Amino acid sequence: MKSVSKNRLCRAEPAPKTGIVHLGLGAFFRAHGAIYIKEAMAQSGGDWGVIGVSLRSTGVRDKLADQGCLYTALELSGLGLKSQVVDVVTSVLVAPEGPNAVLQEMAAEATRIVSLTITEKGYCRGGGDAALDFEHPDIKHDLQNLAPKSAPGFLARALGMRWRQGLRPFTVLSLDNLPSNGQLTRQIVCEFAAQIDPDLARWIETECRFPCNMVDRIVPAATKELIDRATSTTGYYDTAVVAHEPFRQWVIEDDFVDSARPDFEAVGAELVHDVAPFEHMKLRMLNGTHSALAYIGSLAGYETVAEAIRDEGIEKFIEALWREEIATSLDAPPDTDLNDYAAQLKSRYQNPEIRHLLEQISMDGSQKLPQRILAPLFENLAAGKPYQRLLVVVAAWFRYIESRSKDGQAGLNDPVEKQLLQAARNASNDAELVERLLQVAPVFDDLPTHRIAGALVAILGHVGNFHDTARLEGNRQ
């Protein structure tokens, strides 16, 4: 599928016919979903080439354009590097440059799946009873214009085009780390569509499918060093290279429009009736401890997951967090031992080849912590189960926000960054820091934060700036 020309990738054979449009063609999808799709087509055939869409920048398109949308996927482990060329992406569109071109591809009859990796904030989520934030600037724009900016706008407008043409809908496949991601996406799209035409919303609700998914693979950010290593390993220069760990998992609710999908089972994906147990396990066991490592590790002076987990105090803290608080909040998926799962996660975190930046994980904390940390915390609190270490993670996030609120710091890269930083700047002591941050909506919403405020202040006083990580395990209920 490839040849080398002037040390750059180029296609030697025609690109596959397309059946998927993917919104948010970042590193994760290219290192995970696209590889499954490549293998499924190789195993069982089908026209499942991917048209990628960037909703914001031209970066990915510009990197792929000169190499026929081919790119290198580099597996990193202690056993050495393994590389493969991924050829399923057929073209990349940049939505701000041509929103109508994106809509035309989504509305085309050949498109049977539209998948998404747009991060939590890309869904423009609302609060209270509304899944969609109708005050979001992009949503306001999209309701008044036929050329959308947001993912919900593109989905609803493209489905509307198919509805008016008498075509079947496409399956909407959310691959982001959101609770019940398929159900949430359905609600968001239907709420948007109802503002356009109630009949369209009813058609989407009845005919479209939004299967829930759980995806898992650690994909560190690409660096110049990684590109240089890939060049040395493969012999060609590829700025679009993606890196990933050996482990991968994809659990999919088997609910597609007209059952049209690649043969995912043939290449190791799990097709199930209920994704929820897998989703909750991953969101809390993996993503929850990733957030814990991001804030505690950053405050302790580390840069990567592998560095942080090598700290004995942090390692013991994370092990106890899994064993005593997160696992006790879960119903394990079928045939899954949560202790074994935790041990596997720890081994993955310790992979010396994976440079997974804590800075990368720490972004968008206001979007991530409610499902990763706050949900198990308040569930355990209500059930009389241990929750002190979960509180430590919240305290670390507060201290992290405070550290970033100081002059000259880099900020937070968070949708409610302004509110969080202002709350921290206005606090003169730990008690005020806790009080002000607990009031930031929509992070804490209607949670009974009065029951944890005093404990958070005490933890901040005991642990200090989290530099002495051995003291973490000194916190006990």
C-alpha positions as CSV (number, residue, x, y, z in Angstrom):
1,M,0.0,0.0,0.0
2,K,3.0,2.3,0.2
3,S,6.2,3.2,-1.5
4,V,9.0,5.6,-0.5
5,S,9.6,8.7,-2.7
6,K,12.3,11.1,-1.6
7,N,12.0,9.7,1.9
8,R,8.3,10.6,2.1
9,L,5.2,8.4,2.1
10,C,3.1,8.3,-1.0
11,R,0.3,6.0,-2.3
12,A,1.2,3.2,-4.7
13,E,-2.4,2.0,-4.9
14,P,-5.8,3.7,-5.0
15,A,-7.3,4.8,-1.7
16,P,-10.2,2.7,-0.4
17,K,-13.8,3.9,-1.1
18,T,-15.2,5.9,1.7
19,G,-18.0,4.9,4.1
20,I,-17.0,6.9,7.2
21,V,-16.7,10.6,8.0
22,H,-14.7,11.3,11.2
23,L,-15.0,14.6,13.0
24,G,-11.9,15.5,14.9
25,L,-9.0,13.6,13.1
26,G,-6.6,13.9,16.0
27,A,-3.9,11.5,17.1
28,F,-6.2,9.2,19.2
29,F,-8.5,8.2,16.4
30,R,-5.6,7.7,14.0
31,A,-3.8,5.5,16.5
32,H,-6.9,3.5,17.5
33,G,-10.1,3.5,15.5
34,A,-8.4,3.9,12.1
35,I,-6.2,0.9,12.8
36,Y,-9.2,-1.2,13.7
37,I,-10.9,-0.1,10.5
38,K,-7.7,-0.9,8.4
39,E,-7.5,-4.4,9.9
40,A,-11.3,-5.0,9.5
41,M,-11.1,-4.1,5.8
42,A,-8.1,-6.3,5.3
43,Q,-9.9,-9.2,7.1
44,S,-13.4,-8.9,5.7
45,G,-13.5,-6.3,3.0
46,G,-16.0,-3.5,2.7
47,D,-15.8,0.2,1.7
48,W,-14.9,1.9,4.9
49,G,-12.4,4.5,4.0
50,V,-12.4,7.6,6.2
51,I,-12.8,11.2,5.3
52,G,-11.3,13.1,8.1
53,V,-12.7,16.5,9.3
54,S,-10.9,19.1,11.3
55,L,-13.3,21.4,13.1
56,R,-10.7,24.0,13.9
57,S,-7.2,24.1,12.5
58,T,-5.4,23.0,9.3
59,G,-2.6,21.2,11.1
60,V,-3.5,17.6,10.4
61,R,-4.6,18.3,6.9
62,D,-1.4,20.1,6.1
63,K,0.7,17.2,7.5
64,L,-1.2,14.5,5.5
65,A,-1.8,16.4,2.3
66,D,1.7,15.8,0.7
67,Q,1.7,12.0,1.5
68,G,-1.7,10.9,0.2
69,C,-3.2,10.9,3.7
70,L,-0.9,8.0,4.6
71,Y,0.8,8.1,8.0
72,T,2.9,6.0,10.4
73,A,1.6,4.5,13.6
74,L,4.4,3.7,15.9
75,E,4.0,1.1,18.7
76,L,6.1,1.9,21.7
77,S,7.2,-0.7,24.3
78,G,10.2,-1.9,26.2
79,L,10.6,-4.6,23.5
80,G,11.4,-1.9,20.9
81,L,9.5,0.0,18.2
82,K,7.0,-1.4,15.7
83,S,5.7,0.6,12.8
84,Q,2.9,0.3,10.3
85,V,1.6,2.6,7.6
86,V,-2.2,3.4,8.0
87,D,-3.9,3.9,4.7
88,V,-7.6,4.3,5.5
89,V,-7.9,8.1,5.6
90,T,-8.7,9.2,2.0
91,S,-8.9,13.0,2.5
92,V,-9.1,15.6,5.1
93,L,-11.5,18.6,5.1
94,V,-11.1,21.7,7.3
95,A,-14.5,22.7,8.4
96,P,-14.0,26.5,8.7
97,E,-12.6,26.6,5.1
98,G,-15.6,24.7,3.6
99,P,-18.5,23.8,5.9
100,N,-20.7,23.0,3.0
101,A,-18.2,20.5,1.6
102,V,-18.2,18.7,5.0
103,L,-22.0,18.6,5.0
104,Q,-22.1,17.2,1.5
105,E,-19.8,14.3,2.5
106,M,-21.8,13.6,5.6
107,A,-25.0,13.7,3.7
108,A,-23.8,11.5,0.9
109,E,-25.5,8.1,0.6
110,A,-22.2,6.3,0.7
111,T,-21.5,7.6,4.2
112,R,-22.9,5.1,6.7
113,I,-21.1,6.1,9.9
114,V,-20.1,9.5,11.2
115,S,-17.7,9.1,14.1
116,L,-16.3,11.7,16.6
117,T,-13.3,12.3,18.8
118,I,-13.8,16.0,19.6
119,T,-13.0,15.9,23.4
120,E,-15.6,16.6,26.1
121,K,-16.0,20.3,25.4
122,G,-16.7,19.7,21.7
123,Y,-20.2,18.6,22.5
124,C,-21.3,22.0,23.8
125,R,-23.0,20.4,26.8
126,G,-25.6,22.2,28.8
127,G,-26.6,21.9,32.4
128,G,-29.7,20.9,34.3
129,D,-32.4,19.3,32.1
130,A,-30.8,20.4,28.7
131,A,-28.0,18.3,27.3
132,L,-27.1,21.1,24.9
133,D,-25.9,24.6,25.9
134,F,-28.1,26.9,23.9
135,E,-26.0,29.9,25.1
136,H,-22.8,28.5,23.6
137,P,-21.6,30.9,20.9
138,D,-21.2,28.1,18.3
139,I,-24.7,26.7,19.0
140,K,-26.2,30.2,18.7
141,H,-24.4,30.6,15.3
142,D,-25.4,27.2,14.1
143,L,-29.1,27.6,14.8
144,Q,-29.1,30.8,12.8
145,N,-26.8,29.7,9.9
146,L,-26.9,26.7,7.5
147,A,-23.1,26.5,7.6
148,P,-22.2,25.1,11.1
149,K,-19.2,25.5,13.3
150,S,-20.0,22.9,16.0
151,A,-20.1,19.1,15.9
152,P,-23.8,19.1,17.0
153,G,-24.6,21.6,14.3
154,F,-22.9,19.5,11.6
155,L,-24.6,16.3,12.7
156,A,-28.1,17.8,12.9
157,R,-27.7,19.7,9.6
158,A,-26.3,16.7,7.7
159,L,-29.0,14.4,9.0
160,G,-31.6,17.0,8.0
161,M,-30.2,17.0,4.4
162,R,-30.5,13.2,4.3
163,W,-34.1,13.3,5.8
164,R,-35.2,15.8,3.1
165,Q,-33.6,13.7,0.4
166,G,-35.4,10.5,1.6
167,L,-32.1,8.8,2.5
168,R,-31.5,6.5,5.5
169,P,-29.6,8.2,8.3
170,F,-26.0,7.5,9.2
171,T,-24.9,5.9,12.5
172,V,-23.4,8.5,14.9
173,L,-20.4,6.9,16.7
174,S,-19.1,9.0,19.6
175,L,-15.6,7.8,20.8
176,D,-15.1,10.4,23.5
177,N,-14.7,9.7,27.2
178,L,-18.2,10.7,28.2
179,P,-20.7,8.7,30.3
180,S,-23.2,7.0,28.0
181,N,-21.6,8.8,25.1
182,G,-24.0,7.5,22.5
183,Q,-27.1,8.4,24.6
184,L,-25.7,11.9,25.4
185,T,-24.9,12.5,21.7
186,R,-28.4,11.5,20.7
187,Q,-30.0,13.9,23.2
188,I,-27.7,16.8,22.1
189,V,-28.4,16.2,18.4
190,C,-32.2,15.8,18.9
191,E,-32.3,19.0,21.1
192,F,-30.6,20.9,18.3
193,A,-32.7,19.4,15.6
194,A,-35.9,20.2,17.5
195,Q,-35.1,23.9,17.1
196,I,-34.9,23.4,13.3
197,D,-37.8,21.2,12.8
198,P,-39.6,18.9,15.3
199,D,-40.3,16.4,12.6
200,L,-36.6,16.1,11.9
201,A,-35.9,15.5,15.6
202,R,-38.5,12.8,15.7
203,W,-37.0,11.1,12.6
204,I,-33.5,11.2,14.2
205,E,-34.9,9.8,17.4
206,T,-36.7,7.0,15.6
207,E,-34.4,6.1,12.7
208,C,-30.8,7.1,13.7
209,R,-28.6,5.1,15.9
210,F,-26.1,6.3,18.4
211,P,-24.3,3.3,19.9
212,C,-22.3,3.8,23.1
213,N,-18.6,3.0,22.9
214,M,-15.7,2.5,25.3
215,V,-12.3,3.1,23.7
216,D,-8.9,2.6,25.3
217,R,-5.3,3.1,24.2
218,I,-2.7,5.5,25.5
219,V,-1.6,7.9,22.7
220,P,1.1,10.3,23.8
221,A,1.5,13.6,22.0
222,A,3.9,13.5,19.0
223,T,7.2,15.3,19.5
224,K,10.2,16.2,17.3
225,E,12.1,13.4,19.1
226,L,9.4,10.9,18.2
227,I,9.4,12.0,14.5
228,D,13.1,11.6,14.4
229,R,12.9,8.1,15.9
230,A,10.2,7.2,13.4
231,T,12.4,8.5,10.6
232,S,15.4,6.4,11.9
233,T,13.2,3.3,12.2
234,T,11.2,3.5,9.0
235,G,13.6,5.3,6.6
236,Y,11.0,8.0,5.7
237,Y,10.1,11.4,7.2
238,D,6.5,11.7,8.4
239,T,5.4,14.7,10.5
240,A,1.9,13.1,10.9
241,V,3.3,10.1,12.8
242,V,1.2,8.9,15.8
243,A,2.5,6.9,18.7
244,H,0.7,4.4,20.9
245,E,1.1,1.7,23.5
246,P,0.7,-2.0,22.5
247,F,-2.6,-2.3,24.5
248,R,-5.9,-1.4,22.9
249,Q,-9.6,-2.0,23.6
250,W,-12.8,-1.1,21.9
251,V,-16.2,-2.1,23.3
252,I,-19.1,-1.2,21.1
253,E,-22.9,-1.4,21.5
254,D,-24.0,-3.4,18.5
255,D,-26.7,-1.0,17.3
256,F,-25.9,0.4,13.8
257,V,-28.3,1.7,11.2
258,D,-29.2,-1.2,9.0
259,S,-26.4,-3.2,10.7
260,A,-23.9,-1.4,8.4
261,R,-20.4,-1.4,10.0
262,P,-16.9,-2.8,9.5
263,D,-16.3,-6.3,10.8
264,F,-14.9,-5.1,14.1
265,E,-15.3,-8.4,15.9
266,A,-12.9,-10.1,13.5
267,V,-10.1,-7.8,14.7
268,G,-10.7,-7.9,18.4
269,A,-13.3,-5.3,19.2
270,E,-16.1,-6.4,21.6
271,L,-19.6,-6.0,20.4
272,V,-22.0,-6.0,23.4
273,H,-25.5,-5.2,24.4
274,D,-24.5,-3.0,27.3
275,V,-21.3,-0.9,27.3
276,A,-22.0,0.8,30.6
277,P,-20.0,-1.5,32.9
278,F,-16.9,-1.3,30.7
279,E,-17.3,2.5,30.3
280,H,-17.6,3.1,34.1
281,M,-14.6,0.9,34.7
282,K,-12.4,2.7,32.2
283,L,-13.6,6.2,33.1
284,R,-12.9,5.7,36.8
285,M,-10.0,3.2,36.9
286,L,-8.0,4.5,34.0
287,N,-9.2,8.1,33.3
288,G,-9.7,8.8,37.0
289,T,-6.2,7.8,38.0
290,H,-4.8,9.6,35.0
291,S,-6.4,12.8,36.3
292,A,-5.0,12.0,39.8
293,L,-1.5,11.6,38.3
294,A,-1.9,14.7,36.2
295,Y,-2.6,17.1,39.1
296,I,-0.6,15.4,41.9
297,G,2.3,14.6,39.6
298,S,2.5,18.1,38.1
299,L,2.5,19.6,41.6
300,A,5.3,17.2,42.6
301,G,7.4,18.4,39.7
302,Y,6.9,15.5,37.2
303,E,6.2,15.8,33.5
304,T,4.9,12.4,32.4
305,V,2.8,9.5,33.7
306,A,5.7,7.2,33.8
307,E,7.8,9.6,35.9
308,A,4.9,10.2,38.4
309,I,4.1,6.5,38.9
310,R,7.7,5.8,39.7
311,D,7.4,8.0,42.8
312,E,6.8,5.6,45.7
313,G,4.4,7.8,47.5
314,I,2.3,8.4,44.4
315,E,2.5,4.7,43.4
316,K,1.1,3.6,46.8
317,F,-1.6,6.3,46.7
318,I,-2.8,5.2,43.2
319,E,-2.8,1.6,44.2
320,A,-4.9,2.3,47.3
321,L,-7.2,4.6,45.3
322,W,-7.9,1.7,42.9
323,R,-8.3,-0.9,45.5
324,E,-10.2,0.9,48.3
325,E,-12.2,3.6,46.6
326,I,-12.6,3.3,42.8
327,A,-13.1,-0.4,42.6
328,T,-15.6,-0.4,45.4
329,S,-17.7,2.1,43.4
330,L,-18.0,-0.2,40.4
331,D,-19.9,-3.3,39.2
332,A,-17.2,-5.1,37.3
333,P,-18.0,-6.0,33.6
334,P,-18.5,-9.8,32.9
335,D,-15.5,-11.9,33.4
336,T,-13.4,-9.0,34.7
337,D,-11.3,-9.0,37.8
338,L,-10.8,-5.3,38.9
339,N,-7.6,-6.1,40.8
340,D,-6.1,-7.7,37.6
341,Y,-7.4,-4.7,35.6
342,A,-5.6,-2.3,38.0
343,A,-2.4,-4.3,37.8
344,Q,-2.6,-4.1,34.0
345,L,-3.1,-0.3,34.2
346,K,-0.2,0.1,36.4
347,S,2.0,-1.8,34.0
348,R,0.8,0.3,31.2
349,Y,1.6,3.5,33.1
350,Q,5.1,2.3,33.7
351,N,5.9,1.7,30.0
352,P,9.2,3.5,29.7
353,E,8.6,4.3,26.0
354,I,5.3,6.2,26.5
355,R,5.9,9.8,27.1
356,H,2.4,10.7,28.2
357,L,2.5,14.3,29.3
358,L,0.7,15.3,32.5
359,E,0.0,18.7,30.9
360,Q,-1.9,16.9,28.1
361,I,-4.1,15.0,30.6
362,S,-4.6,18.0,32.9
363,M,-6.5,20.1,30.4
364,D,-10.3,20.4,30.5
365,G,-10.5,19.4,34.2
366,S,-13.9,20.9,34.6
367,Q,-15.2,18.6,31.9
368,K,-13.4,15.5,33.0
369,L,-13.5,15.4,36.8
370,P,-17.3,15.2,37.2
371,Q,-17.5,11.7,35.8
372,R,-14.0,10.5,36.6
373,I,-13.6,11.6,40.3
374,L,-16.7,13.4,41.6
375,A,-19.2,10.7,40.6
376,P,-17.5,7.9,42.5
377,L,-16.6,10.3,45.4
378,F,-20.2,11.3,46.1
379,E,-21.5,7.8,45.4
380,N,-19.1,6.4,48.0
381,L,-20.0,9.2,50.4
382,A,-23.7,8.4,50.2
383,A,-23.0,4.7,50.6
384,G,-20.7,5.0,53.5
385,K,-17.7,3.7,51.5
386,P,-14.2,5.2,51.6
387,Y,-13.7,8.4,49.6
388,Q,-10.7,10.2,51.2
389,R,-8.3,9.7,48.4
390,L,-10.8,10.9,45.8
391,L,-11.0,14.0,47.9
392,V,-7.2,14.3,47.7
393,V,-7.5,14.4,43.9
394,V,-10.0,17.2,44.1
395,A,-7.7,19.1,46.5
396,A,-4.8,18.5,44.1
397,W,-6.9,20.0,41.3
398,F,-7.7,23.0,43.4
399,R,-4.0,23.5,44.3
400,Y,-3.1,23.1,40.6
401,I,-5.6,25.8,39.6
402,E,-4.2,28.0,42.3
403,S,-0.7,27.5,41.0
404,R,-1.8,28.4,37.4
405,S,-3.6,31.5,38.6
406,K,-0.3,33.2,39.6
407,D,1.2,35.8,37.3
408,G,3.3,34.3,34.5
409,Q,1.8,30.9,34.6
410,A,0.4,29.1,31.5
411,G,-3.3,29.0,32.4
412,L,-5.5,25.9,32.4
413,N,-6.7,25.2,28.9
414,D,-10.2,24.7,30.2
415,P,-13.7,25.8,29.0
416,V,-14.3,27.6,32.3
417,E,-10.7,28.7,32.7
418,K,-11.6,32.3,33.4
419,Q,-14.0,31.4,36.3
420,L,-11.6,28.9,37.9
421,L,-8.6,31.2,37.7
422,Q,-10.5,34.2,39.0
423,A,-11.9,32.2,41.9
424,A,-8.3,31.1,42.9
425,R,-6.9,34.7,42.5
426,N,-9.6,36.0,44.8
427,A,-8.8,33.5,47.6
428,S,-6.6,34.6,50.4
429,N,-6.3,31.3,52.2
430,D,-7.2,27.6,51.7
431,A,-10.7,28.0,53.2
432,E,-11.5,30.7,50.7
433,L,-9.9,28.7,47.8
434,V,-12.2,25.8,48.6
435,E,-15.3,27.9,49.1
436,R,-14.9,29.9,45.8
437,L,-13.9,26.9,43.6
438,L,-16.9,24.8,44.9
439,Q,-19.1,27.5,43.7
440,V,-17.9,27.3,40.1
441,A,-20.7,26.0,37.8
442,P,-21.2,23.7,36.0
443,V,-18.5,21.6,37.7
444,F,-20.2,20.9,41.0
445,D,-23.8,21.6,39.9
446,D,-26.2,20.4,42.7
447,L,-23.7,18.2,44.4
448,P,-23.8,18.4,48.3
449,T,-20.4,20.1,48.4
450,H,-21.1,21.4,52.0
451,R,-20.3,17.8,53.1
452,I,-16.7,17.9,51.7
453,A,-15.7,21.5,52.1
454,G,-14.1,21.2,55.5
455,A,-12.3,18.0,54.6
456,L,-10.8,19.6,51.5
457,V,-9.5,22.5,53.6
458,A,-7.9,20.0,56.0
459,I,-6.3,18.0,53.2
460,L,-4.8,21.1,51.7
461,G,-3.4,22.0,55.1
462,H,-2.0,18.5,55.6
463,V,-0.5,17.8,52.2
464,G,0.5,21.4,51.4
465,N,1.8,21.8,47.8
466,F,1.9,18.0,47.1
467,H,5.7,18.1,46.8
468,D,6.1,15.5,49.6
469,T,4.1,12.8,47.9
470,A,4.8,10.2,50.7
471,R,2.4,12.3,52.9
472,L,-0.5,11.4,50.6
473,E,-1.0,8.1,52.2
474,G,-1.0,9.8,55.6
475,N,-4.5,11.0,54.8
476,R,-7.1,8.8,56.4
477,Q,-10.8,9.2,57.1
